[in-house]
């Protein structure tokens, strides 16, 4: 029987940057290119740092000072995390033995749907 989804330890290793066995290739491909892939990527990078950043709230002084220190670190993290989603997705695909062009499948499908809608709208077939 082949594994279809990773167990807790495999998932933690995967989130930390490790690779999964080839038997879980379908799961990895869906995780990186399927619906919600960008949302999962953002959650994996942006949520774990929040508890650490909340330590700034323990700094003596007004609340806005702790929140400002958090924002000084969190806002650039958000910016770079969003900016590098495509690069990260391609890297993860390559590290699991997939073609990095698979990262573009959603864009290709969207462009094809737009082209068909355009041709339908303007009576071009």
C-alpha positions in Angstrom: 0.0 0.0 0.0 1.4 3.4 -0.9 1.2 6.4 1.4 -1.2 9.0 0.2 -0.7 11.7 2.8 2.2 12.4 5.1 2.1 11.6 8.8 2.8 14.3 11.4 6.6 13.9 11.4 6.8 13.8 7.6 4.5 16.9 7.4 6.7 18.8 9.9 9.8 17.8 7.9 8.1 18.9 4.7 7.1 22.2 6.1 10.7 22.7 7.3 12.0 22.2 3.7 12.5 18.5 3.6 11.3 16.2 0.8 8.8 13.4 1.0 9.1 9.9 -0.5 8.1 9.4 -4.1 5.0 7.6 -3.0 3.5 10.9 -1.9 4.2 12.7 -5.2 0.5 13.3 -5.9 0.1 14.9 -2.5 3.1 17.1 -3.0 2.0 18.1 -6.5 -1.5 19.0 -5.2 0.0 20.9 -2.3 2.3 23.0 -4.5 0.0 23.6 -7.5 -3.5 22.7 -6.5 -6.3 25.0 -5.2 -5.2 27.0 -2.2 -1.5 26.4 -2.7 -0.6 30.1 -2.3 -2.8 30.3 0.9 -1.0 27.3 2.4 2.4 28.7 1.6 1.6 32.1 3.2 0.2 30.4 6.3 3.3 28.2 6.7 5.6 31.2 6.6 3.5 34.0 8.3 1.7 32.3 11.2 4.6 30.6 13.0 6.5 33.8 13.6 3.5 35.6 15.2 4.1 34.1 18.7 7.7 35.1 18.6 6.8 38.6 17.5 4.3 38.8 20.4 7.2 38.8 22.7 7.7 42.5 21.8 4.4 43.1 23.6 6.3 42.3 26.8 8.7 45.3 26.4 7.9 47.9 29.0 6.2 51.0 27.6 3.1 51.9 25.7 1.3 49.2 23.6 1.9 51.1 20.4 5.7 50.7 20.9 5.5 46.9 21.0 3.1 46.8 18.1 5.4 49.1 16.1 8.4 46.8 16.7 6.3 43.9 15.6 5.3 45.7 12.5 8.9 46.7 11.6 9.7 43.0 11.3 6.3 41.5 10.1 5.5 43.9 7.2 8.8 43.2 5.3 8.3 39.5 6.0 4.8 39.7 4.4 6.2 41.6 1.5 9.1 39.2 0.8 7.0 36.1 1.4 4.4 37.2 -1.2 7.2 38.3 -3.6 9.0 34.9 -3.4 6.0 32.6 -3.7 6.7 31.7 -7.3 10.4 31.1 -6.7 9.7 28.9 -3.6 7.1 26.9 -5.5 9.5 26.2 -8.4 12.2 25.2 -6.0 10.0 22.8 -4.1 8.8 21.2 -7.3 12.4 20.7 -8.4 13.5 19.3 -5.0 10.7 16.7 -5.3 11.7 15.7 -8.9 8.9 17.6 -10.8 9.2 19.9 -13.8 9.4 23.5 -12.5 7.1 24.6 -15.3 4.2 23.0 -13.3 4.3 26.1 -11.2 2.7 27.9 -14.1 -0.2 25.5 -14.7 -2.8 27.7 -12.9 -1.7 30.8 -15.0 -1.9 28.8 -18.2 -5.4 27.5 -17.3 -6.5 31.1 -16.4 -5.1 32.5 -19.7 -6.8 29.8 -21.7 -10.1 30.4 -20.0 -9.8 34.2 -20.7 -8.9 33.5 -24.3 -12.0 31.2 -24.7 -14.2 33.8 -23.0 -12.8 36.5 -25.3 -13.4 34.5 -28.4 -16.9 33.6 -27.3 -17.7 37.2 -26.5 -16.4 38.5 -29.9 -17.8 35.7 -32.0 -14.4 34.3 -32.9 -14.2 30.5 -33.1 
